[in-house]
Amino acid sequence: ERVRRHNFFARHLAERVEASSVLELCAPVTLSICCFRYAPPELRGRRAKGALEQLNQLNREILIRLHNEHHHSPSSTELDGAFVIRACYLNPRTTLADVDGLADAVERIGSQVWREREPAKR
């Protein structure tokens, strides 16, 4: 039952990511793992080296701030040169609210970091 629940959490997060205008699913969901990143509309889907590096730096900063909040602690990985946030659900105390909270936090922090970098991106 726990394995099914954790796999459901990863699929649920993927659905939240796909429904978001600023999150991007980076790999198919397998088992209890969901890999995604913050991708503002200005950079979404762009593959040029400069855009990829901007996305990588942006998501590294998001991950640092997530960890500093002490509530969400996903790991990261690199997929085809893209730095992505990697949520892996194994903790039996994780709830659906925690899963939704991670998506909300990445959107909130990502928006904040992107706004802070706005003058530099022009």
C-alpha positions in Angstrom: 0.0 0.0 0.0 2.8 2.4 0.8 4.5 1.8 -2.5 1.3 2.4 -4.4 0.7 5.6 -2.4 4.2 6.9 -3.1 3.9 6.1 -6.8 0.6 8.0 -6.7 2.3 11.0 -5.1 4.9 11.1 -8.0 2.1 10.9 -10.6 0.1 13.5 -8.8 3.1 15.9 -8.8 3.6 15.3 -12.5 -0.1 16.2 -13.1 0.5 19.4 -11.1 3.6 20.2 -13.1 1.9 19.6 -16.4 -1.0 21.8 -15.4 1.3 24.7 -14.5 2.3 27.5 -16.8 5.7 27.8 -15.2 6.7 24.2 -14.4 8.1 21.7 -16.8 8.1 17.9 -16.6 11.6 16.7 -17.5 11.2 12.9 -17.6 8.5 10.3 -17.5 7.4 9.4 -14.0 8.6 6.1 -13.0 7.8 4.5 -9.6 7.9 7.3 -6.9 10.2 9.7 -8.8 9.2 12.9 -10.5 11.8 15.2 -12.2 10.8 18.7 -13.1 12.0 22.3 -13.2 10.8 25.8 -13.0 10.7 27.2 -16.6 9.2 30.7 -17.0 7.4 31.4 -20.2 10.3 33.4 -21.6 12.6 30.3 -21.4 10.1 27.4 -21.7 11.1 25.0 -24.4 14.2 26.9 -25.4 17.2 24.7 -26.0 19.9 27.3 -26.8 22.9 27.0 -24.6 22.3 30.5 -23.0 18.7 29.6 -22.1 19.7 26.2 -20.8 22.3 27.8 -18.5 19.8 30.4 -17.3 17.3 27.6 -16.5 20.0 25.6 -14.7 21.1 28.5 -12.6 17.5 29.4 -11.8 16.6 25.9 -10.7 19.8 25.5 -8.6 18.8 28.7 -6.7 15.3 27.4 -6.3 16.6 24.1 -4.8 18.9 26.0 -2.4 16.0 28.1 -1.2 13.7 25.1 -0.9 16.3 23.4 1.4 16.7 26.6 3.4 13.0 26.6 4.2 13.5 23.2 5.8 10.1 21.8 4.8 10.7 20.4 1.3 14.0 18.6 0.6 14.0 17.2 -2.9 17.2 16.2 -4.5 18.4 17.1 -8.0 19.8 15.5 -11.0 21.0 16.4 -14.5 19.1 15.1 -17.6 20.7 15.8 -21.0 22.5 18.8 -19.5 19.4 20.2 -17.7 19.5 20.7 -14.0 16.2 19.4 -12.6 14.5 19.0 -9.3 14.0 15.4 -8.3 11.2 14.5 -5.9 11.4 10.9 -4.7 8.6 9.7 -2.4 9.7 7.2 0.2 8.9 8.7 3.6 5.8 7.0 5.2 4.8 10.4 6.8 4.5 12.2 3.5 1.0 13.4 2.7 -0.7 14.7 -0.4 -0.5 18.1 1.1 3.3 17.8 1.2 3.3 16.9 -2.5 1.1 19.9 -3.4 3.2 22.1 -1.1 6.3 21.2 -3.1 4.7 22.3 -6.4 3.4 25.5 -4.8 6.8 26.2 -3.2 8.7 25.8 -6.5 6.2 28.1 -8.3 6.5 30.7 -5.5 10.2 30.6 -5.1 10.8 30.3 -8.8 8.7 33.4 -9.4 10.6 35.3 -6.8 14.0 34.3 -8.1 13.0 35.1 -11.7 11.8 38.5 -10.7 15.1 39.2 -8.8 17.0 38.3 -12.0 14.8 40.2 -14.4 17.1 43.2 -14.9 20.0 40.8 -15.6 18.1 38.8 -18.2 17.7 41.6 -20.7 
